[in-house]
Amino acid sequence: MIERVVKIRNKAGLHTRPAATIVKIAAKYKCEFFISRNGMNINGKSIIGVMTLAAEEGAELTLTFDGVDEEEAAKEITDLFERGFDEE
Amino acid sequence: MKSFKEIYKSAENKIAGIAAAPGIVIGEVYLFTKEKLEISKADIKDVDEAKRNFQEALEKSKKELKKIFAIAKERMGNTRAGIFEAQLMILDDPVLIDNIIKRIEEEKKQPEYIVDDEISKYQQMMFLSHESYMKERANDIEDIKNRIVRNLRKKRWQSRIKGEVIIVSDSLTPADALLLSRNNIKSFVTDHGGLTSHAAIISRSLNIPAVVGTHNATLKLRDRQMVIVDGFYGYVLFDPTEEQIAFFDEKHKHLVQLQREFDELADKPAVTKDGKEIELLANVDVTGEIDIVKTSGAKGIGLYRSEQLLDEMDTIPNEEEQALIYTRLASRIYPDSITIRAFDIGGDKFKLFDYDEPNPFLGLRGIRILLENPELFKEQVRAVLRSSVNKNVKLMLPMISTIDEINRTKEIIENCKKELTSEQIPFDKDIEVGIMVEVPAAAVMAKEFADATDFLSIGTNDLIQYLMAVDRGNDLVSDLYQEFSPVVLRTIKKIVDDAKLVGKPVSLCGEMAADTLAMPLLIGLGLESLSISPRTIPYAKRIIMSFSHADAKAMAEKCTMCCYEYEIEKTIQEFFEENQIIRTRNII
């Protein structure tokens, strides 16, 4: 299992479009993927779940990956957060 | 034998309403109440069937959303259309779908309840957040939840209504009425609504007797109760007495006989006593109605309300689907012609926009929404053109209020023609394009608009509504919706005169023409073409054959001088008496 702490870097926060992007990427991998914040633990492959996360600029989230391809998944998804979802 | 009046006078078991579609029916009540429309938590027996219904509802929702997503992308750009993409993803959300299926298996409850409960949990979490945008997000989720539930409910209804029943309901949306009409419905009775409500219009098109505006039928009646519905006088009799049953049985037989006489009228032209021929065309609301049109003796279809396809198909049909439907209609009606009205829809049909229109009747509807969505409009124009190869198809534009709208539409039509030519697809190069006159602006500019197009068609429902600034569905003010108001008469006269001045044909296609009382008046005002529900055509024909055009003209002139609606109604009543015209309900 891999655990990563990421920060929201874009101004608009984790809104619908990046939520969709995260889920789409997660779907490519076999490993389990969870996002947690403030005690809430959300399945990262569920769009409706990810949409319940309110995460504004600067918020910290913990990502966990567990499965055969966890390293690749962790890298691609952490990168996406680091790039601020390719937004401003 | 007693008269209707005597029967009703002594009846204590009557509910009074508005006679919305003619006919007499005796049968059992099926209460279609809000309660039943609400989410059902009922237990289910067949888990496999419930799971199948759920999957089908998901597929149906996906199909609908994909269409909306495509339009949204065009209208709002990729980024903002993202919400629809997210909604589509929700329909494929593995965690959510698995949970719902698991719960259906375990709890054995109606899937609509489980869908509602499961998705609401997520909304609850969103509402708990302090971020204001999370509340909006919860509302977006509401849309997708409602969509699935709606599709599930439809499945439930389709399997529930069996046998011939009389639907008693608070009110009916056009979609409800259409859906219900696919079952064996004998009659509709509603608490709300008037002559021009959708339930009334659809009942008339499908020849289902209806009584609307009873205020409390849903409270007074119960499931499976025996009732008589009288769509001529607008009464419902519950637990009828033997005398009442015998009376209405007799009337019903009489009616069948009368219908036979009417059928013989079908092949005869509608000519006044002094030899003026009136063109009677049919309004078509529902595709299935074409059979009734064929036997009614109509001289073609004067108004095909294409937006009904959206209700029938529950989605926006694409160019291919539309071309197929229009071509089929055009060839069925050949050598007569069909006038297809472009989608007359409001913004509420799409839910594409960021805000709810506070005043949809003054908002984005008719031609406005079509010009805002050129791809949607182009698909329809191309489909209409493709169906026009036999030169019997015309296109009509709804809600025109400026000449600019006419010009922009012409440009779109020209572009479609160019495309089709280069694709070597045949069509009628001289297809006639006309407009609905249903906004006061168009009435004022009738001459110029007629000059810029091939024909005018007066849509009285909206025209009266906009002229009088009254919502015909609002009981509080609906008495201001006066068909025989001098305002309406003078406006119709102006439009007819203006069209004639520039030598363009003008027709009238609103519900007003369905009122047999209005028939001599409209003809007297100079209309030579009327488009009415096909069922009314023989009735109208019988009336037209019983007066002279000259007399009607004199009567109409007298009416246009009046200031009060009651004066006009009195003048018309006198005209009926003088010419010994008997209204249909008085002959049965």
Interface residues (C-beta under 8 A of the other chain):
Chain A: G13 H15 T16 R17 A19 A20 V23 K24 M40 N43 K45 S46 I47 I48 G49 M51 T52 A54 E56
Chain B: T79 G82 I83 E85 A86 M89 I90 D93 P94 V95 L96 I119 Y122 M125 M126 S129 H130 E131 Y133 M134 R137 D140 I141
